[in-house]
Amino acid sequence: MKLYGVAFSPYAQRCLMVARAKGHDLALLPPPPDGDWRSPAYRAINPLAKLPCLDDGGFILPESGPIADYLDAVLPGPSLWPADPRARARAAFAARMVDVEIGPGVSMLLGHALFGMGGGDAVARAMRRVMRGLGAIAHFRDAAARWAQGDRFGHADAALMPMLAVCDRFGDPAAIRADPGLAAYRDRALGSDAGRRMAGEMAASFDAFLARPLAARGRIGQ
């Protein structure tokens, strides 16, 4: 079982965190042949030419949400979804907010930081999108819960924590800290063993990528 992606991607980290929570370390590989996700070789694997993409013995699955669900289903151990239907629905809502609100904002942050896209107000515009999604999660979240939706790590955390790590580095952390509940969650989650490992991998990958000249950033895996 292997995952095509790059360690600084919050979407790849979502999949890695789910696998690790189930006791499995996924192999993370650059897209073939040389790290260019636009290459014909990678398009033959995933015609969407997007990352991450899972290869489980020839079973190919793109998109981080379906990958996370698949890993939870096929790897041994308790499900990372809550058993209670209402708690599961709230966890699914939080993960959905990452996909449709927070993720697009974080993608704007990454485009600006890594490729100079978006102009001078890119960070402010991106953080407005991020905070809209975080605000919705906070509105429905039990503020006393240790994790995003309950007392144990789950899918909502795997989706959300890497996004918060990107906001810490390239966004406006003060905007998140202005909400005491979000700030407390951020500190607990990113201060956990899983959070520190994820954030450390992302930081090292970002550092290596940003050390390249801008013109050499098309091949993410090299």
C-alpha positions in Angstrom: 0.0 0.0 0.0 1.5 3.3 -1.1 0.4 6.9 -1.2 1.5 9.3 -4.0 1.9 12.7 -2.5 4.2 15.1 -0.8 4.7 15.6 3.0 3.8 19.3 3.0 0.4 18.6 1.6 -2.3 18.8 4.3 -4.4 16.4 2.2 -1.6 13.8 2.1 -1.1 14.3 5.9 -4.8 13.6 6.4 -4.3 10.1 4.9 -1.1 9.5 6.7 -2.7 10.4 10.1 -5.6 8.1 9.6 -3.3 5.2 8.7 -1.1 5.9 11.7 -4.1 6.1 14.0 -4.9 2.6 12.8 -1.4 1.4 13.5 -0.1 1.5 9.9 2.6 3.6 8.3 1.9 4.3 4.7 4.7 4.6 2.2 4.6 8.2 0.8 6.0 8.4 -2.7 6.4 11.2 -5.3 4.3 10.8 -8.5 6.3 9.0 -11.2 8.6 9.2 -12.9 10.3 12.3 -11.4 7.9 14.0 -9.0 5.8 15.7 -11.7 2.1 15.2 -11.1 1.4 16.4 -14.6 3.5 13.7 -16.3 1.9 11.2 -18.7 3.1 8.4 -16.4 1.2 9.8 -13.4 -1.9 10.7 -15.5 -2.0 7.0 -16.5 -2.4 6.2 -12.8 -4.7 9.1 -11.9 -6.2 11.1 -14.9 -7.2 13.9 -12.5 -3.4 14.6 -12.1 -4.1 15.5 -8.4 -2.5 14.4 -5.2 -2.8 12.4 -3.0 -3.6 9.1 -4.6 -3.6 5.7 -3.0 -2.4 2.5 -4.7 -3.4 -0.6 -2.7 -2.0 -3.4 -4.8 -3.3 -2.0 -8.0 -6.6 -0.6 -6.5 -6.2 3.2 -7.3 -8.2 5.7 -5.2 -7.7 9.5 -5.5 -9.0 12.3 -3.1 -8.1 12.4 0.5 -11.6 12.0 1.9 -12.4 8.7 0.2 -8.8 7.5 0.9 -9.2 8.2 4.6 -12.5 6.4 4.7 -11.0 3.4 2.8 -8.0 3.2 5.1 -10.3 3.3 8.1 -12.4 0.4 6.7 -9.6 -1.9 5.5 -7.0 -1.4 8.3 -7.6 -3.3 11.6 -8.8 -1.5 14.7 -11.8 0.5 15.8 -13.3 2.9 13.4 -12.2 6.5 13.6 -15.8 7.6 13.1 -17.9 7.9 16.3 -20.4 5.1 16.9 -23.2 7.5 17.9 -25.1 8.6 14.7 -25.4 12.2 15.8 -21.7 12.4 16.8 -20.7 10.8 13.5 -22.8 13.3 11.6 -21.1 16.2 13.4 -17.7 14.7 12.7 -18.7 14.3 9.0 -19.8 17.9 9.0 -16.5 19.1 10.4 -14.6 17.1 7.8 -16.9 18.5 5.1 -16.1 22.1 6.3 -12.4 21.3 5.8 -13.2 20.2 2.2 -15.4 23.0 1.1 -14.3 26.0 3.2 -11.0 25.6 5.1 -9.2 23.6 2.4 -9.8 26.2 -0.4 -8.6 28.9 1.9 -5.5 26.9 2.8 -4.9 26.2 -0.9 -4.8 30.0 -1.4 -2.2 30.3 1.4 -0.1 27.6 -0.2 -0.4 29.1 -3.7 0.8 32.4 -2.4 3.6 31.1 -0.2 5.0 28.5 -2.6 4.4 30.1 -6.0 3.7 33.8 -5.4 0.1 33.6 -6.5 -2.8 35.7 -5.4 -1.4 39.2 -4.9 -0.8 41.3 -1.8 -4.1 40.6 -0.1 -4.0 36.8 -0.6 -3.4 35.9 3.0 -6.3 38.1 4.2 -8.6 36.6 1.7 -7.5 33.1 2.4 -7.9 33.5 6.1 -11.5 34.8 5.7 -12.4 31.6 4.0 -10.5 29.5 6.6 -12.2 31.3 9.5 -15.7 30.9 8.0 -15.2 27.1 8.1 -13.5 27.1 11.5 -16.3 29.2 12.8 -18.9 26.8 11.6 -17.1 23.9 13.2 -16.7 25.8 16.5 -20.4 26.7 16.5 -21.5 23.0 16.5 -18.5 21.6 18.5 -18.6 20.6 22.1 -16.0 23.0 23.5 -15.2 20.6 26.3 -14.2 17.8 24.0 -10.5 17.0 23.8 -10.6 16.4 20.0 -12.6 17.9 17.2 -15.6 15.8 17.8 -15.3 13.8 21.0 -12.7 12.4 23.3 -10.6 10.5 20.8 -8.8 11.3 17.6 -11.0 10.8 14.5 -11.5 11.8 10.9 -12.4 15.4 11.7 -9.0 15.8 13.4 -7.1 14.1 10.6 -8.7 16.6 8.1 -8.3 19.7 10.3 -5.0 19.4 12.0 -2.8 19.7 8.9 -4.8 22.7 7.8 -4.0 24.4 11.1 -0.3 23.7 10.7 -0.4 25.5 7.3 -2.2 28.4 8.9 0.4 28.6 11.6 3.2 28.9 9.1 1.7 30.9 6.2 -1.6 32.3 7.5 -2.7 34.4 10.4 -2.4 32.4 13.6 -3.7 35.3 15.7 -7.1 35.0 13.9 -7.4 31.4 15.2 -6.1 32.3 18.7 -8.8 35.0 19.0 -11.3 32.3 19.5 -10.5 30.6 22.9 -12.2 27.3 22.0 -10.3 27.0 18.7 -7.1 28.1 20.3 -7.4 25.5 23.0 -8.2 22.8 20.4 -5.3 23.9 18.2 -2.8 23.7 21.1 -4.0 20.3 22.3 -4.1 18.8 18.8 -0.9 20.1 17.4 0.8 19.4 20.8 -0.1 15.8 20.7 2.4 13.1 19.5 0.5 12.8 16.2 0.3 16.5 15.8 4.0 17.1 16.5 5.0 14.4 14.0 2.7 15.7 11.3 3.8 19.3 11.8 7.5 18.3 11.8 7.1 16.4 8.6 5.3 19.3 6.9 7.9 21.9 8.1 10.8 19.9 6.8 9.1 19.3 3.5 8.2 23.0 3.2 11.8 24.1 4.0 13.2 21.8 1.3 10.6 22.9 -1.3 11.1 26.6 -0.6 14.9 26.2 -0.8 14.5 25.6 -4.6 14.3 28.4 -7.1 10.7 29.3 -8.1 11.2 27.9 -11.6 12.2 24.5 -10.1 9.1 24.0 -8.1 7.0 22.1 -10.7 8.3 18.7 -9.6 7.1 18.4 -6.1 8.8 15.0 -5.3 12.4 15.9 -6.1 
